[in-house]
Amino acid sequence: MGACPTTITFNGTITLTSGSAQVTYRFLRSDQAVSPAQTLTFEAPATKQVSTQWRLGAAGARTTGWQAIQVTEPVSLQSDRAEFSLMCQ
């Protein structure tokens, strides 16, 4: 239990295993919100950190949800969902 509203930070990684590429991705949320597309430039195989924040919660509320990363270019992939539960005082 904690004070609300609060901001939850979601961290993830995107990995390019071969070559070079521009990778376009966005964050998907359980409330149907979709972030604007963002682009990472990979000059060589690497792993890059990505993150987003979500401010939510009302006094006395219990909220559950999830967030995921969706890669749209150069291939279409989606991460597992990062699920959360928030209980506000």
C-alpha positions in Angstrom: 0.0 0.0 0.0 1.2 3.4 -0.8 0.2 7.0 -1.5 -1.4 7.7 -4.9 -1.4 8.7 -7.5 2.0 7.3 -8.2 4.3 6.8 -11.2 5.3 3.3 -12.3 8.4 3.0 -14.5 8.6 0.1 -16.9 12.1 -0.9 -18.1 12.9 -3.3 -21.0 15.5 -4.1 -23.6 15.5 -4.5 -27.3 18.2 -6.7 -28.8 19.4 -6.8 -32.4 21.2 -10.1 -32.9 22.8 -9.5 -36.3 23.6 -6.8 -38.8 22.4 -3.2 -38.4 18.9 -1.8 -38.4 16.5 0.9 -37.3 14.1 -0.6 -34.9 10.7 1.0 -34.4 8.8 0.2 -31.2 6.0 1.4 -29.0 4.6 0.6 -25.6 1.1 -1.1 -25.2 -0.9 -0.8 -22.0 -3.8 -2.7 -20.5 -6.0 0.4 -20.6 -5.7 0.3 -24.4 -3.3 3.3 -24.5 -0.5 3.1 -27.1 2.6 5.3 -26.9 3.9 7.2 -29.9 6.3 5.1 -32.1 10.0 5.5 -31.2 13.1 4.5 -33.2 16.4 3.0 -32.1 19.4 2.9 -34.5 21.6 -0.1 -34.2 25.0 0.1 -36.0 25.8 -3.5 -35.0 24.3 -6.2 -32.9 23.6 -4.9 -29.4 21.0 -4.6 -26.6 19.5 -1.2 -25.8 17.5 -0.1 -22.8 14.0 1.4 -23.2 11.6 2.7 -20.6 8.3 4.5 -20.1 6.3 5.8 -17.2 2.6 5.5 -16.3 1.0 7.7 -13.6 -2.1 6.1 -12.1 -4.0 5.3 -8.9 -6.6 7.0 -6.8 -7.0 7.1 -3.0 -8.4 3.8 -1.8 -8.3 2.2 -5.2 -6.8 -1.1 -6.2 -5.5 -1.2 -9.8 -4.1 -4.1 -11.8 -2.7 -3.9 -15.4 0.1 -4.6 -17.7 2.5 -3.0 -20.2 4.3 -4.5 -23.1 6.8 -3.5 -25.8 5.7 -4.0 -29.4 8.4 -3.8 -32.2 6.8 -2.9 -35.5 9.9 -2.6 -37.8 11.9 -4.3 -39.2 9.9 -7.3 -37.9 6.7 -7.5 -35.9 7.3 -8.8 -32.3 5.7 -8.3 -28.9 7.3 -8.8 -25.5 5.6 -10.6 -22.6 3.4 -8.4 -20.5 4.9 -6.8 -17.4 2.0 -7.1 -15.0 1.4 -5.1 -11.8 -1.0 -4.6 -9.0 -1.3 -1.3 -7.1 -3.1 -0.8 -3.9 -3.5 2.9 -2.8 -4.0 4.2 0.7 
